Amino acid sequence: MLGFSAGGQVAGLVSFFNEQRQYEPVDDVDQLSCRPDFAVLIYPSGFEEKRRPKLHAEVRVTKESPPMFFAHAFDDGVTVFNTLLLVTELKKVRVSAEVHVCATGGHGYGLRHVKGQPVTDLPKPCEAWMKSMRFLK
């Protein structure tokens, strides 16, 4: 699962959501896990309490959380604490995570290369991570 900014929040929350269904199963597909096998969160937002380097109470990272890849820039208006706090919790429960935090890059660069901004070259390290985790051949 891949998400950018608020979409990174959605991808993260889906990844941390427990397996308890919120509806009655209707067919065999509903017997499959709804948790993603991995998540890629790019400058995720919404995890940190406002003006406090602390995760929101509803964010529940467990050892069943999937491996995650993160990219963020220190000069992003969406504070890098959203990434760093999540990674800290993942590491506490021994879930694999890779983090790429660059000094500059801002917010909203997506997947396009911006000259002089190494954080925008995130597809290559993400691909390498996915190969090392055996999500790609």
Residue frames as a rotation matrix with the C-alpha (Angstrom) as fourth column:
MET 1
0.593 0.805 0.000 0.00
0.805 -0.593 0.000 0.00
0.000 0.000 -1.000 0.00
LEU 2
-0.576 -0.772 0.268 1.37
0.794 -0.606 -0.042 3.40
0.195 0.189 0.962 -0.99
GLY 3
0.602 0.797 -0.046 0.30
0.787 -0.582 0.202 6.75
0.134 -0.158 -0.978 0.37
PHE 4
-0.523 -0.705 0.479 1.47
0.620 -0.700 -0.354 10.36
0.585 0.112 0.803 0.24
SER 5
-0.794 0.141 0.591 0.72
-0.370 -0.884 -0.285 12.97
0.482 -0.445 0.755 2.93
ALA 6
-0.170 0.804 0.570 -2.89
-0.935 0.050 -0.350 12.40
-0.310 -0.593 0.743 4.11
GLY 7
0.641 0.320 -0.698 -2.88
-0.601 0.775 -0.196 9.30
0.478 0.545 0.689 1.91
GLY 8
-0.406 -0.840 -0.361 0.17
-0.212 0.470 -0.857 8.19
0.889 -0.271 -0.369 3.92
GLN 9
-0.650 0.283 0.705 -1.96
-0.749 -0.079 -0.658 8.53
-0.131 -0.956 0.263 7.02
VAL 10
0.466 0.878 -0.109 -4.66
-0.880 0.447 -0.161 6.36
-0.092 0.171 0.981 5.45
ALA 11
0.350 -0.411 -0.842 -2.11
-0.340 0.782 -0.523 3.73
0.873 0.470 0.134 4.35
GLY 12
-0.731 -0.665 0.151 -0.60
-0.340 0.164 -0.926 3.70
0.591 -0.728 -0.346 7.83
LEU 13
-0.365 0.665 0.652 -3.92
-0.886 -0.032 -0.463 3.47
-0.287 -0.747 0.600 9.65
VAL 14
0.645 0.562 -0.518 -5.05
-0.712 0.687 -0.141 0.61
0.277 0.460 0.843 7.41
SER 15
-0.032 -0.775 -0.631 -1.75
-0.221 0.621 -0.752 -1.13
0.975 0.115 -0.192 8.17
PHE 16
-0.884 -0.349 0.311 -2.22
-0.339 0.019 -0.941 -0.72
0.322 -0.937 -0.135 11.92
PHE 17
-0.001 0.979 0.202 -5.90
-0.978 -0.044 0.206 -1.62
0.211 -0.197 0.957 11.92
ASN 18
-0.561 -0.188 0.806 -6.62
-0.506 0.849 -0.155 -4.93
-0.655 -0.495 -0.571 13.64
GLU 19
-0.986 0.073 -0.151 -8.08
-0.074 0.617 0.783 -7.87
0.150 0.783 -0.603 11.76
GLN 20
-0.519 0.854 -0.030 -11.52
0.488 0.267 -0.831 -7.56
-0.702 -0.446 -0.555 13.31
ARG 21
-0.681 0.347 0.645 -13.98
0.612 -0.213 0.762 -6.94
0.402 0.913 -0.067 10.49
GLN 22
-0.883 0.397 -0.248 -16.36
-0.178 -0.775 -0.606 -4.04
-0.433 -0.491 0.755 10.80
TYR 23
-0.073 0.870 -0.487 -19.06
-0.997 -0.067 0.030 -5.87
-0.007 0.488 0.873 8.82
GLU 24
0.362 0.280 0.889 -20.55
-0.334 0.929 -0.156 -9.33
-0.870 -0.241 0.430 8.45
PRO 25
-0.743 -0.669 0.021 -18.69
-0.250 0.307 0.918 -11.49
-0.621 0.676 -0.396 5.89
VAL 26
0.296 0.879 -0.374 -20.61
-0.717 -0.054 -0.695 -11.95
-0.631 0.474 0.614 2.64
ASP 27
0.922 -0.032 -0.386 -18.34
-0.264 0.679 -0.685 -14.34
0.284 0.733 0.618 0.68
ASP 28
0.721 -0.665 -0.197 -15.00
0.693 0.698 0.180 -16.18
0.018 -0.266 0.964 0.73
VAL 29
0.082 -0.704 0.705 -13.04
0.420 -0.617 -0.665 -13.04
0.904 0.351 0.245 -0.06
ASP 30
0.494 0.200 0.846 -13.98
-0.548 -0.683 0.482 -11.73
0.675 -0.702 -0.228 3.37
GLN 31
0.974 -0.208 -0.091 -11.98
0.212 0.689 0.693 -14.58
-0.082 -0.694 0.716 4.92
LEU 32
0.243 -0.928 0.283 -8.72
0.776 0.011 -0.631 -13.15
0.582 0.373 0.723 3.54
SER 33
-0.124 -0.408 -0.904 -6.59
0.868 -0.487 0.101 -10.75
-0.482 -0.772 0.414 5.53
CYS 34
0.803 0.414 0.428 -7.30
0.566 -0.755 -0.331 -7.08
0.186 0.509 -0.841 4.94
ARG 35
0.620 -0.669 -0.410 -3.90
-0.039 -0.548 0.835 -6.02
-0.783 -0.502 -0.366 6.28
PRO 36
0.827 -0.385 -0.410 -1.43
-0.500 -0.167 -0.850 -4.97
0.259 0.908 -0.330 3.55
ASP 37
0.749 -0.621 -0.231 1.76
0.627 0.777 -0.059 -7.03
0.216 -0.101 0.971 3.21
PHE 38
-0.414 -0.848 -0.331 3.81
0.890 -0.454 0.048 -3.81
-0.191 -0.275 0.942 3.34
ALA 39
0.771 0.630 -0.095 3.32
0.602 -0.768 -0.219 -0.06
-0.211 0.111 -0.971 3.28
VAL 40
-0.431 -0.813 0.390 5.20
0.875 -0.482 -0.037 2.82
0.218 0.326 0.920 1.67
LEU 41
0.626 0.630 -0.460 4.51
0.745 -0.658 0.113 6.09
-0.231 -0.413 -0.881 3.47
ILE 42
-0.364 -0.703 0.611 5.81
0.840 -0.531 -0.111 9.23
0.403 0.473 0.784 1.78
TYR 43
-0.905 -0.103 0.412 5.74
-0.095 -0.897 -0.432 12.39
0.414 -0.430 0.802 3.93
PRO 44
-0.239 0.873 -0.426 2.85
0.726 0.452 0.518 10.93
0.645 -0.186 -0.741 5.98
SER 45
-0.667 0.124 0.734 0.71
-0.410 -0.884 -0.224 13.33
0.622 -0.450 0.641 7.99
GLY 46
0.177 0.962 0.207 -1.80
-0.647 -0.045 0.761 13.10
0.742 -0.268 0.614 10.78
PHE 47
0.278 -0.099 -0.955 -0.02
0.459 0.887 0.042 10.75
0.844 -0.450 0.292 13.17
GLU 48
-0.697 -0.643 -0.318 1.53
0.610 -0.299 -0.734 13.32
0.377 -0.705 0.601 15.48
GLU 49
0.319 0.747 -0.583 -0.48
0.920 -0.393 -0.001 15.28
-0.230 -0.536 -0.813 18.02
LYS 50
0.651 -0.012 0.759 -0.55
0.383 -0.858 -0.342 18.98
0.655 0.514 -0.554 17.16
ARG 51
0.414 -0.591 0.692 2.59
-0.547 -0.770 -0.330 20.76
0.728 -0.242 -0.642 18.35
ARG 52
0.408 -0.300 0.862 3.70
-0.780 0.376 0.500 17.72
-0.474 -0.877 -0.080 20.39
PRO 53
-0.319 -0.563 -0.762 6.19
-0.845 0.533 -0.040 15.05
0.429 0.632 -0.646 19.30
LYS 54
-0.690 0.231 0.686 3.78
-0.339 0.734 -0.589 12.29
-0.639 -0.639 -0.428 20.34
LEU 55
-0.910 0.400 -0.111 1.64
0.096 0.462 0.882 9.85
0.404 0.792 -0.459 18.35
HIS 56
-0.176 0.944 0.280 -2.14
-0.877 -0.280 0.392 10.11
0.448 -0.176 0.876 18.55
ALA 57
-0.394 0.047 0.918 -3.52
-0.742 0.573 -0.348 7.58
-0.542 -0.818 -0.191 21.04
GLU 58
0.630 0.756 0.177 -5.52
-0.496 0.567 -0.658 5.71
-0.598 0.327 0.732 18.36
VAL 59
0.384 -0.593 -0.707 -2.32
-0.746 0.253 -0.617 4.75
0.545 0.764 -0.345 16.50
ARG 60
0.604 -0.082 0.793 -1.63
-0.562 0.662 0.496 1.20
-0.565 -0.745 0.354 17.68
VAL 61
0.148 -0.666 -0.731 1.57
-0.845 0.298 -0.443 -0.28
0.513 0.683 -0.519 16.28
THR 62
0.671 0.080 0.737 1.94
-0.528 0.750 0.399 -4.00
-0.521 -0.657 0.545 17.00
LYS 63
-0.406 -0.855 0.323 4.32
-0.385 0.480 0.788 -6.79
-0.829 0.196 -0.524 16.06
GLU 64
-0.042 0.480 0.876 1.71
0.705 0.636 -0.314 -7.78
-0.708 0.605 -0.365 13.43
SER 65
0.607 0.191 -0.771 2.12
-0.268 -0.864 -0.426 -4.42
-0.748 0.465 -0.474 11.67
PRO 66
0.843 -0.275 0.462 3.56
0.535 0.510 -0.674 -4.82
-0.050 0.815 0.577 8.17
PRO 67
-0.225 -0.966 -0.127 7.07
0.848 -0.258 0.462 -3.73
-0.479 -0.004 0.878 7.16
MET 68
0.825 0.554 -0.112 7.22
0.461 -0.774 -0.433 -0.10
-0.327 0.305 -0.894 6.08
PHE 69
-0.331 -0.834 0.442 9.30
0.940 -0.331 0.078 2.23
0.081 0.441 0.894 3.95
PHE 70
0.629 0.508 -0.588 9.32
0.603 -0.797 -0.042 5.98
-0.490 -0.328 -0.808 4.68
ALA 71
-0.402 -0.713 0.574 10.59
0.859 -0.511 -0.033 9.09
0.316 0.480 0.818 2.89
HIS 72
0.751 0.570 -0.332 10.38
0.655 -0.707 0.268 12.58
-0.082 -0.419 -0.904 4.35
ALA 73
-0.101 -0.773 0.626 12.27
0.537 -0.572 -0.620 15.90
0.838 0.273 0.473 4.36
PHE 74
-0.432 -0.142 -0.891 13.21
0.893 -0.209 -0.399 17.89
-0.129 -0.968 0.216 7.43
ASP 75
-0.948 0.052 -0.313 11.97
-0.060 -0.998 0.016 21.11
-0.312 0.034 0.950 5.80
ASP 76
-0.581 0.813 0.026 8.52
0.467 0.307 0.829 19.64
0.667 0.494 -0.558 5.08
GLY 77
-0.504 0.506 0.700 5.63
-0.673 -0.738 0.049 21.67
0.542 -0.446 0.713 6.54
VAL 78
0.782 0.595 -0.186 4.22
-0.378 0.690 0.618 18.32
0.496 -0.413 0.764 7.63
THR 79
0.311 -0.748 0.586 6.61
-0.943 -0.164 0.291 17.59
-0.121 -0.643 -0.757 10.45
VAL 80
-0.173 -0.533 -0.828 9.02
-0.586 0.732 -0.349 14.70
0.792 0.425 -0.439 10.06
PHE 81
-0.704 -0.030 0.710 7.94
-0.675 0.342 -0.654 13.54
-0.224 -0.939 -0.261 13.53
ASN 82
0.458 0.887 -0.065 5.03
-0.844 0.411 -0.346 11.81
-0.280 0.213 0.936 11.77
THR 83
0.541 -0.366 -0.757 7.62
-0.367 0.707 -0.605 9.49
0.757 0.605 0.248 10.22
LEU 84
-0.454 -0.888 0.069 10.12
-0.445 0.160 -0.881 9.30
0.772 -0.431 -0.468 13.08
LEU 85
-0.349 0.405 0.845 7.54
-0.900 0.104 -0.422 8.51
-0.259 -0.908 0.328 15.75
LEU 86
0.745 0.645 -0.171 6.03
-0.665 0.695 -0.274 5.72
-0.058 0.317 0.947 13.66
VAL 87
0.307 -0.721 -0.622 9.42
-0.299 0.547 -0.782 4.22
0.904 0.426 -0.048 12.89
THR 88
-0.593 -0.519 0.615 10.33
-0.714 -0.013 -0.700 4.31
0.371 -0.855 -0.363 16.58
GLU 89
0.100 0.725 0.682 7.17
-0.868 0.399 -0.296 2.37
-0.486 -0.562 0.669 17.47
LEU 90
0.815 0.151 -0.560 7.76
-0.479 0.720 -0.502 -0.14
0.328 0.677 0.659 14.66
LYS 91
-0.094 -0.948 -0.304 11.30
-0.370 0.317 -0.873 -0.75
0.924 0.031 -0.381 15.85
LYS 92
-0.395 0.009 0.919 10.14
-0.919 0.012 -0.395 -1.19
-0.015 -1.000 0.004 19.47
VAL 93
0.432 0.638 0.637 8.06
-0.576 0.739 -0.349 -4.19
-0.693 -0.216 0.687 18.35
ARG 94
-0.403 -0.816 0.414 10.75
-0.148 0.505 0.851 -5.40
-0.903 0.282 -0.324 15.92
VAL 95
0.658 0.583 0.477 8.90
0.469 0.178 -0.865 -4.67
-0.589 0.793 -0.156 12.69
SER 96
-0.321 -0.833 0.451 11.17
0.875 -0.079 0.478 -3.99
-0.362 0.548 0.754 9.73
ALA 97
0.834 0.513 -0.204 11.27
0.395 -0.812 -0.431 -0.39
-0.386 0.278 -0.879 8.55
GLU 98
-0.282 -0.881 0.379 13.46
0.957 -0.231 0.176 1.68
-0.068 0.412 0.909 6.27
VAL 99
0.660 0.471 -0.586 13.63
0.519 -0.849 -0.098 5.46
-0.543 -0.240 -0.805 6.57
HIS 100
-0.316 -0.700 0.641 14.97
0.924 -0.381 0.039 8.07
0.217 0.604 0.767 4.17
VAL 101
0.737 0.461 -0.495 14.97
0.580 -0.807 0.113 11.56
-0.347 -0.370 -0.862 5.67
CYS 102
-0.112 -0.745 0.657 16.69
0.909 -0.344 -0.236 14.34
0.402 0.571 0.716 3.74
ALA 103
-0.685 -0.248 -0.685 17.54
0.576 -0.760 -0.300 17.87
-0.447 -0.600 0.664 4.83
THR 104
-0.546 0.472 -0.692 15.45
-0.547 -0.826 -0.133 19.48
-0.635 0.306 0.710 2.09
GLY 105
-0.945 0.264 0.192 12.71
0.320 0.626 0.712 18.59
0.067 0.734 -0.676 -0.34
GLY 106
-0.708 0.700 0.090 9.59
-0.706 -0.704 -0.081 20.16
0.007 -0.121 0.993 1.10
HIS 107
-0.422 0.716 0.557 6.19
-0.003 0.613 -0.790 18.59
-0.907 -0.335 -0.256 0.58
GLY 108
0.505 0.849 -0.157 4.17
-0.211 -0.056 -0.976 17.41
-0.837 0.526 0.151 -2.39
TYR 109
-0.283 -0.700 -0.655 6.93
-0.846 -0.141 0.515 16.29
-0.453 0.700 -0.553 -4.76
GLY 110
0.734 0.679 -0.005 5.21
-0.608 0.655 -0.449 12.94
-0.301 0.333 0.894 -5.40
LEU 111
0.579 -0.501 0.643 7.21
0.439 0.856 0.272 10.63
-0.687 0.125 0.716 -7.63
ARG 112
0.883 -0.253 0.396 8.76
0.284 -0.385 -0.878 13.27
0.375 0.888 -0.268 -9.85
HIS 113
0.037 -0.961 -0.275 12.47
0.999 0.035 0.012 14.06
-0.002 -0.276 0.961 -9.74
VAL 114
0.991 0.108 0.084 13.33
0.105 -0.994 0.039 17.58
0.088 -0.029 -0.996 -8.61
LYS 115
0.316 -0.942 0.112 16.90
0.400 0.025 -0.916 18.59
0.860 0.334 0.384 -9.46
GLY 116
-0.480 -0.662 0.576 19.00
-0.282 -0.505 -0.816 19.08
0.831 -0.554 0.056 -6.34
GLN 117
0.042 0.565 0.824 16.48
-0.998 -0.007 0.055 17.37
0.037 -0.825 0.564 -4.04
PRO 118
-0.805 -0.487 -0.340 17.68
-0.496 0.866 -0.064 13.81
0.325 0.117 -0.938 -3.25
VAL 119
-0.624 0.623 0.471 14.46
-0.239 0.422 -0.875 12.97
-0.744 -0.658 -0.114 -1.39
THR 120
0.285 0.790 -0.542 12.67
-0.791 -0.125 -0.599 13.07
-0.541 0.600 0.589 -4.74
ASP 121
-0.267 -0.445 -0.855 14.73
-0.827 0.561 -0.034 10.12
0.495 0.698 -0.518 -5.97
LEU 122
-0.268 0.193 0.944 12.87
-0.839 0.434 -0.327 7.85
-0.473 -0.880 0.046 -3.54
PRO 123
0.738 0.610 -0.289 11.65
-0.674 0.653 -0.344 5.31
-0.021 0.449 0.893 -6.13
LYS 124
0.168 -0.746 -0.644 15.13
-0.439 0.529 -0.727 3.74
0.883 0.405 -0.238 -6.46
PRO 125
-0.804 -0.482 0.349 15.75
-0.525 0.297 -0.798 3.12
0.281 -0.825 -0.491 -2.73
CYS 126
0.005 0.876 0.483 12.12
-0.868 0.243 -0.432 2.01
-0.496 -0.417 0.762 -2.35
GLU 127
0.675 0.185 -0.715 12.61
-0.621 0.666 -0.413 -0.50
0.399 0.723 0.564 -5.16
ALA 128
-0.342 -0.882 -0.324 15.82
-0.410 0.450 -0.793 -1.74
0.846 -0.138 -0.516 -3.52
TRP 129
-0.656 0.175 0.734 14.00
-0.728 0.111 -0.676 -2.11
-0.200 -0.978 0.054 -0.19
MET 130
0.433 0.901 0.012 11.14
-0.845 0.410 -0.342 -4.00
-0.313 0.138 0.940 -1.84
LYS 131
0.419 -0.380 -0.824 13.66
-0.453 0.700 -0.553 -6.37
0.787 0.605 0.121 -3.46
SER 132
-0.660 -0.739 0.137 15.54
-0.458 0.252 -0.852 -6.87
0.595 -0.625 -0.505 -0.18
MET 133
-0.459 0.597 0.658 12.23
-0.743 0.149 -0.653 -7.70
-0.488 -0.788 0.376 1.53
ARG 134
-0.947 0.001 0.321 11.38
0.170 0.849 0.500 -10.07
-0.272 0.528 -0.805 -1.34
PHE 135
0.053 0.970 -0.239 8.25
0.060 -0.242 -0.969 -8.17
-0.997 0.037 -0.071 -2.37
LEU 136
0.750 0.055 -0.659 9.83
-0.631 -0.242 -0.737 -7.80
-0.201 0.969 -0.147 -5.84
LYS 137
0.686 -0.561 0.464 12.11
0.550 0.817 0.176 -10.11
-0.477 0.134 0.868 -7.80
